[in-house]
């Protein structure tokens, strides 16, 4: 199953859904990852600012494996590649200018 996570609320909802599917309450999950029940509650509600390391530990505790996808997210416009300047042409033009 592929789930796109873009916001803290998305991560919180995923964590809550997996926790409930496993039959765990917030205190059980908190014990598994070494945090308070309040921390779990706040993350599940989408509160930003949680430690990334703890969020990753929480996701692992409920069996979520993260996979990074390359490319641009579908709702973000693609940008055109920028051609790098030809450094040799720039140097040659500067040399010609100096010779005048």
N, C-alpha and C positions, 0 to 999 in steps of 0.2 A: 504494500500500500504506500502511495506517495502522498505526503502531506506537506504543503508549503507553509513555512513558519516565517512570518514577517514582523510580528510584534510581540512584546511581552505577553499580551493577552492570548495570542495564538499558542505560545509555549505553555502558559498556565492552563488553558483549556485542554491541551493534549495531555499534560501531566495529570490533571483531575480525571479525565476520561480513562486513562490507563490505570490509575490508582483504583478507581471504582471497579473497573473490569477485573482487577486482581482481588477484589474484596477487601481492600485495605482502607482503613480510615486515616485521617491526616496524622494522627499520633503514631500509627504504625509506620507510615512512610517516614515521618520525622526521625523515628528511632533507627530506621535502616540507613539513613544518610547522615545522621549525627547533627541534626538541627532541631529547632523548636517547632511545635505544631503551628505556632503563629507564623513562622517563616514559610512553611508549606502553604498556609492559608493565603498569605500575601502574594506568593508566586502564582498560585492558582487563580487569584483575582486579577493577575496581570500587572501587579505593581512593578514598575521599572526599578533598576538599580540593584537587583540581586547579583551576588557574586557568580560569575560565569562558571567557575569551577564547581560551585555547589549546584547550580542548575544542571550542569552536565552529569554530576553524580546522581541527582534526583531522576533525571531521564534514564540513566543506566539502571537505577534501582527498579524502575517499572518496565524495563525491557525495551526501551526505545533506542534504536541504533540510528545515529545521524549519518547522512551521506551528503556530501557537498556536490552540487550540480554546477557545471560550468555554463557560461552563457548568461544572457540577460534575462531577467525575470519577464514574463509575458506582459505585465502591465507597465513596464518601463520602456520608453522608446529606445530603439537601437541607435547608437551613434555611428557615424561614418568614420572609417579609419582615416587617420591623418598621415599623409605622405611626409616622410622625413626629408628635409632639404638635402640636396646633393652637395655635400661638403666640398668636394673637389671643384665643382662649378663655382661655389662661393669664393674659394681661395683663388681660383684662376681669374675671376672677375675683379677681385681686390688687387691682384698683381697687375692686371692690365690698367687699372685706374692709377696705380702708383707709377707706372711707366710713362704716363702722359705728362 
